[in-house]
Amino acid sequence: MKVGDLVRYRGWNQSPGGPMGIVVDQVSSQSWFHHRIRVMWTDKVLPVQASALSTSTRRITTWVHPKHFEVISEA
C-alpha cells in the first residue's frame, strides 16, 4: 500500500464492502507494526467512518493502521 492507491474500508471486523478512499500520506512503511496511513474519503456524502476515523468530521482520517483497508487499485 502506498500514496495514491484507491482503498476500501474493511472495518474493525474485516468485512468487505465499505466506503472507498485514496491514500494521501503514510509513515513507517517498512514496519508492519508502526505503518500508518491517512485516507481521504472519495464519496460525496461522508461515511459514518469519517467521524470515527478523523478529527472534527473531516474528509481526511487521522493516522490509521492499513490493515483496516484493502487495496482496490494501485497508483
C-alpha positions in Angstrom: 0.0 0.0 0.0 1.4 3.4 -1.0 0.3 7.0 -1.5 -2.2 7.3 -4.4 -3.7 3.9 -4.0 -7.5 3.5 -4.1 -8.6 1.6 -1.0 -11.8 0.3 0.5 -12.5 0.4 4.3 -13.0 -3.1 5.7 -13.8 -2.1 9.2 -12.8 -3.5 12.5 -14.4 -6.9 11.8 -12.7 -7.1 8.3 -16.0 -7.4 6.4 -15.8 -6.3 2.7 -17.9 -3.6 1.1 -17.1 -0.4 3.0 -16.6 3.1 1.7 -13.6 4.0 -0.6 -10.8 6.5 -0.3 -7.4 7.4 -1.5 -4.2 7.1 0.5 -2.8 10.6 0.8 0.1 10.0 3.3 2.0 7.2 5.0 4.6 6.8 7.7 6.9 3.8 8.7 6.0 1.7 5.7 8.9 -0.6 6.4 7.4 -1.8 9.7 4.1 -3.7 9.8 3.6 -2.7 13.5 4.3 1.0 13.0 2.9 1.5 9.5 0.2 4.1 9.4 -1.7 5.8 6.5 -4.1 8.8 6.1 -7.0 8.3 3.8 -9.2 10.9 2.0 -12.8 9.6 1.5 -14.0 9.8 -2.1 -17.7 9.7 -1.5 -19.7 13.0 -1.9 -21.5 12.3 1.4 -19.1 11.5 4.2 -19.5 8.0 5.5 -20.1 7.2 9.2 -16.4 6.1 9.4 -15.3 9.7 8.6 -16.4 10.9 12.0 -14.9 7.8 13.8 -11.5 8.0 12.0 -10.9 11.7 11.7 -10.9 14.8 13.9 -14.0 17.1 13.7 -15.7 15.0 10.9 -13.1 15.9 8.3 -12.7 14.3 4.9 -9.2 13.1 5.8 -8.6 10.5 8.5 -6.1 10.6 11.3 -3.2 8.1 11.3 -4.8 4.6 10.8 -3.2 1.1 10.5 -3.6 -0.1 6.9 -4.9 -3.5 8.0 -8.4 -1.9 8.1 -8.3 -1.1 4.4 -7.9 -3.3 1.2 -6.3 -2.0 -2.0 -8.7 -1.7 -4.9 -6.4 -0.1 -7.4 -2.7 0.8 -7.2 -1.3 4.1 -8.3 
